[in-house]
Amino acid sequence: MAGRTSAVHRSLADTEPGVYWLEQPGRPPVRPPLEARTAADLVVVGGGYSGLWTALLAKERDPGRDVLLLEAGSIGWAASGRNGGFCSASLTHGEVNGLARWPHEYATLHRLGLENLDAIEQAVDRYGISCDFRRTGELTVATAPHQVEWLREDSGEGRFLDQDEVRAELDSPTYLAGVLDTDETAIVDPARLAWGLARAAESLGVRIAERTRVTGLARDGAGVRVDTASGHPVRARHVALGTNAFPSLLRRTSLHTVPVYDYVLMTEPLTAAQLDSIGWRSRAGVGDSGNQFHYYRLSEDNRILWGGYDAIYHYGRRVNPLHDQRPETFARLAEHFFETFPQLEGLRFTHRWGGAIDTCTRFSAFFGTAIGDRVAYALGYTGLGVGATRFGAEVMLDLLDGRPTERTALEMVRRKPLPFPPEPLAYTGIQLTRWSLARADERQGRRNLWLRSLDRLGLGFDS
C-alpha cells in the first residue's frame, strides 16, 4: 500500500492546475467586450457549445438575421472547453434512459441523434474546423461480474466482447467484458471545436462580445431588454439562453438544474512502447459500467485523459472557480488509473482540472420559452452536451421562429423534468444519492430503498 501511495504521489508531483485543452498553442485572443448599447434580432447568451451552435445555425437559416453572442468569460472557457471530448449521438443520455422515459418515440430520438452527429461532422468539414474530430466509436467495459450481464443485455447497436476480446481491444486486467459501438460516438478536441465554431459563426456575420456578463432579462415592448454588468443594455427581438450550469436568468428554471463538479487528469504523451503495451488501436473513447464511472480517451498527441468517478455537489448550487481543484479526487483518480493500467506505472500526469456540469433529474436536456415566447432555453445536458447541444440549438431556434417541426412535437421537448427541491433538501438528497450509488457498486448493483424510490418517481439517478 505504501508503495502504491508513493507511486501515485510521484505521478501527480508536477501536475499543472489548469485545463490542458484551453492552454494549447493557438488559443485565440479574447474578443472585446460590449462597449455601447445596441440592438439585435437575436441575442445569444453564452459562448459555449449551446450558444455557439445557436448563433451559427441562426445565420445558416437566415443570413440576414442580426445575431449577437454575449459571453461572460471567454469562448469555451467553461464546460465546453474542459470536458472529455466525447461527442455522442445520444440525445437521451443513453438507450436505457431514453427507452425508460420516451419508449414510444425513442426510435425517432435515436434517428435524430444520429442525424445530429452526422451534421456536426459535416459542419466541422464545411468550416474547416481543426479539432481532431474522429468517428472512433465508444468502448464500454465491465469491471465487476454483475456488469457483464448488464452489458450483454443492453448492448444495443454495439458488439458484445468477452474478456479476451475486450482485452485484445484495450488491455487492462480489470476488464471482464465490453461492448464496442463503432457508429455513435466521435472523439474531439473540445476547446478547438468551440474556437472553431466561433470563427465559423463570425465568418457568417455573427457579432461576438466576450467579458460581457448578462445580468437580467425584461420585456421591452415587442422585444426583450438584455441587461449587462457593464451597464450597456441590448434590445433584442429574441433571446436564446445557453447558460447551462450557471445561475438561471429565468425564475421558472432556477430549480431545474444543479451544478455537479467533475474532475480530470491528463497524462504526459505515451511512448510508442507504452501505447503498444495497452493496444487501443481503434482509439475509441472508453467508459466503465459502474454508477461511479470513469471515462477516458487518447488525445491527438497520445496523452490519456482520465476523468469521472467523483461527482461533487456543493451546497447552494454554487459555481466557483475554487471548486475546480480537489486534491483528494485527483489522488483517487490516479490510483484508479494505475489499477486499470499497471503496465503504465511511472507515467506522469501533466494537468489536473475540474468543472461544473448542469444536471437535471431526467439526465438529458429540457427546453422551453419565456417572456411571451421571445426567450428560449435548453438546459440540463448532464455531461453529454458536446453533441446534444447542436440539437438543442435547433430546438431553441424552432421555438423562437414559431415553427412546428418534428423536434418541437416530441414529448421530450414538450415536457419538463421534475425540479430539484430548494436547500437544504437538495444537498441532503444529492449526498444520500451519491452514497447509495457507491453502495450499489459495492453490492453487485443492488439498489437500496432510496434508489428504488427515486426509480419509481422517474428521477434520473442511474449513473
QUIGIZI-V135099 format. One record per residue. N is the residue number from 1. OMEGA is omega in radians with two decimals (NA if undefined). Layout:
BEGIN
n = [N N]
omega = [OMEGA OMEGA]
END
This chain:
BEGIN
n = [1 2 3 4 5 6 7 8 9 10 11 12 13 14 15 16 17 18 19 20 21 22 23 24 25 26 27 28 29 30 31 32 33 34 35 36 37 38 39 40 41 42 43 44 45 46 47 48 49 50 51 52 53 54 55 56 57 58 59 60 61 62 63 64 65 66 67 68 69 70 71 72 73 74 75 76 77 78 79 80 81 82 83 84 85 86 87 88 89 90 91 92 93 94 95 96 97 98 99 100 101 102 103 104 105 106 107 108 109 110 111 112 113 114 115 116 117 118 119 120 121 122 123 124 125 126 127 128 129 130 131 132 133 134 135 136 137 138 139 140 141 142 143 144 145 146 147 148 149 150 151 152 153 154 155 156 157 158 159 160 161 162 163 164 165 166 167 168 169 170 171 172 173 174 175 176 177 178 179 180 181 182 183 184 185 186 187 188 189 190 191 192 193 194 195 196 197 198 199 200 201 202 203 204 205 206 207 208 209 210 211 212 213 214 215 216 217 218 219 220 221 222 223 224 225 226 227 228 229 230 231 232 233 234 235 236 237 238 239 240 241 242 243 244 245 246 247 248 249 250 251 252 253 254 255 256 257 258 259 260 261 262 263 264 265 266 267 268 269 270 271 272 273 274 275 276 277 278 279 280 281 282 283 284 285 286 287 288 289 290 291 292 293 294 295 296 297 298 299 300 301 302 303 304 305 306 307 308 309 310 311 312 313 314 315 316 317 318 319 320 321 322 323 324 325 326 327 328 329 330 331 332 333 334 335 336 337 338 339 340 341 342 343 344 345 346 347 348 349 350 351 352 353 354 355 356 357 358 359 360 361 362 363 364 365 366 367 368 369 370 371 372 373 374 375 376 377 378 379 380 381 382 383 384 385 386 387 388 389 390 391 392 393 394 395 396 397 398 399 400 401 402 403 404 405 406 407 408 409 410 411 412 413 414 415 416 417 418 419 420 421 422 423 424 425 426 427 428 429 430 431 432 433 434 435 436 437 438 439 440 441 442 443 444 445 446 447 448 449 450 451 452 453 454 455 456 457 458 459 460 461 462 463]
omega = [3.14 3.12 3.12 3.12 3.13 3.14 3.10 3.14 -3.14 -3.10 -3.09 -2.94 -3.04 -3.10 3.09 3.12 -3.12 -3.07 -3.10 -3.06 -3.03 -3.10 3.12 2.95 3.12 3.09 -3.07 3.05 3.13 3.13 -3.12 3.06 3.04 -3.01 3.10 3.06 -3.08 3.11 3.12 3.03 -3.12 2.99 3.09 -3.12 3.12 -3.11 2.95 -3.08 -3.07 3.14 -3.11 3.11 -3.13 3.14 -3.11 -3.10 3.11 3.12 3.07 3.13 -3.05 -3.10 -3.13 -3.11 3.11 -3.04 3.10 3.10 -3.14 -3.12 -3.09 3.12 3.04 -3.06 3.03 -3.02 -3.09 -3.01 -3.06 -3.12 -3.04 -3.13 -3.10 3.12 3.05 -3.12 -3.00 3.03 -3.03 3.03 -2.95 -3.07 3.06 -3.07 -3.08 3.13 -3.13 3.14 -3.14 -3.02 -3.07 -3.04 -3.06 3.13 -3.09 3.13 3.09 3.13 3.12 3.12 -3.14 3.10 3.09 3.10 3.13 3.12 3.07 -3.12 3.07 3.13 3.14 3.12 3.09 3.11 -3.04 -3.09 3.10 -3.11 -3.12 -3.07 3.10 3.12 3.14 3.12 -3.03 -2.97 -3.09 3.08 3.06 -3.02 3.03 3.12 3.07 -3.04 -3.09 3.14 -3.14 -3.14 3.06 -3.11 -3.13 -3.08 -3.01 -3.08 3.07 -3.12 -3.07 3.14 3.12 3.14 3.04 -3.02 3.14 -3.11 -3.11 3.14 3.01 3.10 3.12 -2.91 3.01 3.10 3.14 -3.03 3.08 3.12 3.12 3.00 3.13 3.09 -3.00 -2.96 -2.85 3.10 2.96 3.07 -3.10 2.90 -2.94 -3.12 -3.14 3.03 -3.14 -3.14 3.14 3.09 3.11 3.12 3.12 3.13 3.13 3.13 3.10 3.09 3.08 3.02 -3.14 3.03 3.08 -3.08 -3.11 -3.07 3.07 -3.07 -3.13 3.11 3.10 3.05 -3.12 -3.08 3.13 -3.11 -3.09 2.98 3.13 -3.12 -3.13 -3.12 -3.14 3.13 3.12 -3.13 3.08 3.04 -3.05 2.99 3.13 3.10 3.03 -3.07 3.03 -3.04 3.00 -3.00 -3.06 -3.08 -3.06 3.01 3.14 -3.13 -3.05 -3.14 -3.00 3.13 -3.04 3.10 2.96 3.08 3.11 -3.06 3.12 -3.02 -2.96 2.93 3.04 -3.12 2.90 3.12 3.08 2.98 3.10 -3.14 3.12 3.12 3.12 -3.11 3.12 -3.13 3.06 -3.11 3.13 -3.08 3.13 2.97 -3.03 2.98 3.07 -2.87 3.13 2.99 2.97 -2.92 3.01 2.96 -3.09 -3.08 3.06 3.01 -3.12 -3.14 2.99 2.87 3.01 2.93 -3.05 -3.07 3.06 3.13 3.12 3.00 -2.91 3.07 3.13 -3.08 3.03 3.12 -3.03 2.96 -3.01 3.12 3.11 3.14 -3.06 3.14 -3.14 -3.00 -3.10 3.09 3.12 3.10 3.12 3.12 3.14 3.11 3.13 3.13 -3.08 2.96 -3.14 -3.09 -3.14 3.14 3.12 3.12 -3.07 3.07 -3.11 3.05 -3.11 -3.08 3.05 -3.14 3.05 3.11 -3.06 3.04 3.09 -3.07 3.01 -2.97 3.05 3.04 3.06 -2.93 2.99 -2.90 3.07 3.12 3.11 3.12 3.08 3.13 3.09 -3.13 3.07 3.12 2.99 -3.00 2.94 -3.04 3.00 2.99 3.12 -3.06 -3.10 3.10 -2.98 3.13 3.08 3.06 3.12 3.08 3.09 3.14 -3.14 -3.14 3.04 -3.10 -3.13 3.13 -3.10 -3.07 2.99 -3.13 3.05 -3.13 -3.06 3.09 -3.08 3.02 3.11 -3.12 -3.04 -3.06 -3.14 3.03 3.02 3.08 2.95 3.07 3.04 3.05 0.06 -3.07 -3.13 -3.12 -3.13 -3.11 -3.13 3.12 3.10 3.12 3.11 3.13 -3.10 3.11 3.09 3.10 3.12 3.08 -3.13 -3.03 3.07 3.07 -3.11 -3.07 -3.11 -3.06 -3.14 -3.14 3.12 3.09 3.08 3.10 -3.10 3.12 3.14 3.10 -2.92 -3.08 -3.13 3.07 NA]
END
